[in-house]
Amino acid sequence: MLTVIRKATLSRFLELLTSSSPLRARTVAAGMTSTGNQDYDQKVIPKDEVIRFIEECMCKAGTTKEDGRAVGHHLMTADYRGHFSHGMNRMQMYVTDIEKRITDPAARPQIVTDFQAIALVDGKNALGQVVGKYCMELAIEKAKKFGIGMVAARGSNHYGICGYYTMMAMEQGLIGFTCTNTSPLMAPTRSMKAALGTNPLSLGMAACDGDEFVLDMATTAVALGKIELAIRKNESIPEGWALGSDGKVTTDSEEAYKASLLMPLGGAEHNSGYKGYGLGLMVEILCGILSGSLFGPNIRTWKSDDKIADLGQCFMAINPEAFACGSKERLTTLLKQLRELPTCGEKQVLVAGDPERQHMKKVDKEGGITYHPNQLKASEEFAKHMGVRPMKPVNLFDFLSAKN
Ligand SMILES: NC(=O)c1ccc[n+]([C@@H]2O[C@H](COP(=O)([O-])OP(=O)(O)OC[C@H]3O[C@@H](n4cnc5c(N)ncnc54)[C@H](O)[C@@H]3O)[C@@H](O)[C@H]2O)c1
């Protein structure tokens, strides 16, 4: 049965997540003290424990065990990869949507049309991760049969990090691609009104010996969360991130948040921002236009709960072996050549996916994910409210001592 969550508890939960934090909290969250040394009082949460917690909360909200686990695994993966804005802190948004009957926790996606390598799916307003997993599994099945599989979905919800789905295809030796439309937040070049979302996309391909390319990015200059962060730190924002309510580029974080008019990737027109606008529109064509979901400015505004999201998404899996032999080896060579390029500073050249791999390495070394203290406190309160066992942290020092 659906657990009814009191509004007061949810607002307290959100408040904790967005409240400003002291310097020590920030540095501890990064695993370091303010003097730059590792903080051995630091608590980490093992990955399995994160999944267990999210799964139980989602089940209490009304999902099946399988769907709760799918959401848990997805959100844990986002945190594991260092994308905390799309990990556990999204859970309360999903629960709120279920509670308000904006998302159906029991719905199953359904195939509308299925023709050889292509299918159209109706998500039936199920959780985005449930729709996403279903569609990418279908695309993979088709790619194994036809060399390529493409699935467009409508009736979906916020599906988390795009990279999760591309990696599903990569695990099967395929190239993965996905994108999603989202609530309007981007003001197209020359406009002063939001008409497209942050419309993220991802493409990934595995190379040899565990190496890989995983591009996973929004098509706006930044996410709204980065502007919220600047407000908390009482900082201005760089030119090219957002417009103010007057339609002019602003560096005032408060004004930018109030207007919620993100600039496309690239920023202003003279910095080629129209290319980011074009990419956002490309995503919309593959998502809303192909699937028949809502699209562009017609999608509900971000975090509003007055109507269902009806998002559109696109999933592709491609078998590289259907093309010239040796693509995996060529990719391995290329990634190596790129990383070995002479640098203009101290830092090494990276390829997409490297920052996330570095973060995962850190998590593995420390035995778990380091959450911001506010996130931990909020999760504890949420656990109490949902009647779920809170997450059990592990002390980093104990973990490292046990290993040595
Ligand atoms: N579902 C949604 O509605 C939604 C909306 C927006 C974003 N997202 C997700 O949020 C996450 C963050 O998106 P973002 O745009 O802020 O990502 P980002 O800017 O942190 O990274 C974008 C890409 O750039 C790569 N990268 C970073 N530094 C690099 C470097 N120095 N050299 C080469 N490559 C580098 C990363 O590996 C990544 O692939 C993504 O997982 C995205 O899917 C989801």
The ligand as an ORCA input file, in Angstrom:
! r2SCAN-3c Opt
* xyz 0 1
  N      17.632     12.825    -16.644
  C      17.775     14.118    -16.734
  O      16.820     14.843    -16.802
  C      19.151     14.727    -16.757
  C      19.298     16.063    -17.118
  C      20.575     16.616    -17.142
  C      21.669     15.851    -16.812
  N      21.490     14.547    -16.464
  C      22.657     13.717    -16.086
  O      23.486     14.462    -15.227
  C      24.822     13.995    -15.327
  C      25.751     15.166    -15.388
  O      25.626     15.871    -16.638
  P      26.653     17.074    -16.949
  O      26.348     17.622    -18.272
  O      26.677     18.004    -15.784
  O      28.029     16.265    -16.975
  P      29.528     16.809    -16.828
  O      29.625     18.188    -17.350
  O      30.016     16.520    -15.457
  O      30.316     15.804    -17.827
  C      29.958     15.718    -19.182
  C      30.859     14.732    -19.897
  O      32.153     15.312    -20.021
  C      33.158     14.364    -19.620
  N      34.283     15.131    -19.095
  C      34.355     15.851    -17.944
  N      35.558     16.444    -17.835
  C      36.264     16.096    -18.959
  C      37.586     16.394    -19.430
  N      38.417     17.196    -18.769
  N      37.961     15.876    -20.606
  C      37.135     15.065    -21.326
  N      35.883     14.753    -20.921
  C      35.447     15.261    -19.748
  C      32.483     13.491    -18.597
  O      33.120     12.238    -18.501
  C      31.073     13.404    -19.178
  O      30.993     12.372    -20.108
  C      24.846     13.084    -16.548
  O      24.899     11.751    -16.091
  C      23.512     13.341    -17.258
  O      23.003     12.224    -17.929
  C      20.275     13.966    -16.442
*
